[in-house]
Amino acid sequence: MSKGNGISKDLDRRIDALAARSSLMRGQIIEDALAHGRSLAWQEKWIEGVEAGLADADRGDFVSEDEIAIVLSKYEP
């Protein structure tokens, strides 16, 4: 346990790392997990996806209109 809050050192470290990456406060991350069922692992995976998308955008790597049309056509009746 660490910081006298009853949270294991590993979880504490992960919460701190996620807070730094997402610009959220620790309390927001914990509340999201408890109130909305978004586990720490889910939140970490989500921020990884956001960071990957931003990196793609920075490189100018966007989806073409044809690629979008292919995906959308899968869901048309």
N, C-alpha and C positions, 0 to 999 in steps of 0.2 A: 504494500500500500504506500501511497505517497501523498504529500501535501496535506495529510491529515483529513482527507475527504472520503476515505473508504474505497477509493478507486485504485486498481492495481497500477503499478508503474507502467506496464505496457499500454493499458488503455489510456492512462494519463498522457503518455508520450504521443499516442496516436491522435488524441483529441487536440493536443497542442499543435501537432503537425498539420492537422486538417484545418484548424483555426488560422494558422499562418498562410496556408495555401488558398483559403477561401475568403479571407477577410471577415469571417464571422467570429463572434465571441464564443468562448467555451460553452457558456450557458445556452446559447442558441443551438449549438451542435447537440448538446445533451437533450435539450427540450425537443428538438426535431426527432431524435431517436425515441424518446419516451412518449411524446404526445402523438406523433405521426407514424410510428413504427418504422422509421428509416434508420436501420442499424448503422453502426459506425462503418462496417464493411461496405454497405450500400452507399453511404455518403462518400467514402473514399473512392469507390468505383465511379460514382457520378462525377466527382471533381476531376478524375483522370480523363474521363470522356470530354469534359469541357476543355481541359488543357490541351488535349489532342486536337479538338476542333479548332481551337484558337491557333495552335501551331500550324495546322493545315491552312487556315485563312491567312496567316502571316506569310506563308510560302506561295499564296495565290492558288492553292489547290482547292478548287470548288467543283461541285457536281455539275455536269452539263445538263442542259434542258432535256436531251435525249435520255440520259440516265434517270432523271426525275420522271419522265413520261413512262418509262419501263416499270418503275416501282408503282406509280399510281395506277397503271393499267391492271396490276394484279388485284386491286381492290375495287375496281369498277364492276357493277352488276352486268 
